[in-house]
Amino acid sequence: MPITKIYPTSHFVRVYKKLPENIKARAKQQEKKFIINSFDTSLKTHKLKGELEGFWSYSVNYQYRILFRFMKGDEVLYYDIGTHEIYR
């Protein structure tokens, strides 16, 4: 099912603004795929465990990830974007 709405948290927006332009561009490309198919294999979408149980992540590139939660139906809440440091 395609994603119809993505809600970024204020933290996500703040961190996103500080990213290098090439990472922002790549994030936009990956988000387009994510909207069409959240489990596109190139995104490497996966469920997180431990303290981040209930959260999911998908790859922007080899280093960067987007941390999110599925909401009701076809809506998503973006929490963070960054390297593996976001998992701490």
C-alpha positions in Angstrom: 0.0 0.0 0.0 1.5 3.4 -0.9 2.2 6.0 1.8 -0.1 8.9 1.5 1.2 11.2 4.3 4.6 11.6 5.9 4.8 13.7 9.1 8.3 14.9 10.1 9.0 15.7 13.7 10.6 19.0 14.6 13.7 17.1 15.5 13.8 15.5 12.0 13.3 18.8 10.3 16.2 20.4 12.3 18.6 17.6 11.6 17.6 17.4 7.9 18.4 21.1 7.4 21.9 20.5 8.5 22.7 17.6 6.1 25.0 18.0 3.1 23.0 18.9 -0.1 24.0 15.5 -1.7 22.5 13.6 1.2 19.3 15.7 1.1 19.0 14.9 -2.7 19.5 11.2 -2.1 17.0 11.2 0.8 14.4 12.8 -1.6 15.1 10.1 -4.2 14.7 7.3 -1.6 11.6 8.9 -0.2 9.9 8.7 -3.6 10.6 4.9 -3.6 9.4 4.7 0.0 6.1 6.3 -0.8 5.4 3.9 -3.7 6.6 0.8 -1.9 7.8 1.0 1.7 9.5 -2.3 1.4 11.4 -1.7 -1.9 14.5 -3.9 -1.6 16.9 -1.0 -2.3 15.6 0.8 0.8 16.5 -2.1 3.1 13.5 -1.3 5.3 13.7 -3.1 8.6 12.1 -3.3 12.1 14.3 -2.2 15.0 14.7 -4.1 18.3 15.6 -3.3 21.9 15.1 0.3 23.0 13.9 1.2 19.5 11.2 -1.5 19.3 8.2 -0.2 17.4 10.5 1.9 15.2 11.5 1.1 11.6 14.4 2.3 9.5 15.3 2.6 5.8 18.5 3.4 4.0 19.2 6.7 2.3 22.6 5.4 1.3 25.3 3.2 2.8 25.8 5.5 5.8 22.5 7.4 6.3 19.2 6.1 7.6 15.7 7.5 8.2 14.1 6.4 11.5 10.3 6.3 11.4 7.1 4.7 12.7 4.1 3.5 10.7 1.0 5.3 11.9 -2.6 4.4 11.2 -3.2 3.1 7.7 -0.9 4.7 5.2 0.7 7.4 7.3 4.3 7.6 8.6 6.0 9.7 11.2 9.7 10.5 10.6 11.7 10.8 13.8 15.4 11.1 12.7 17.8 11.0 9.9 21.5 10.3 10.1 24.3 7.7 10.3 24.0 4.7 12.6 24.4 7.2 15.5 20.6 7.7 15.4 20.2 4.2 16.9 21.8 5.4 20.2 
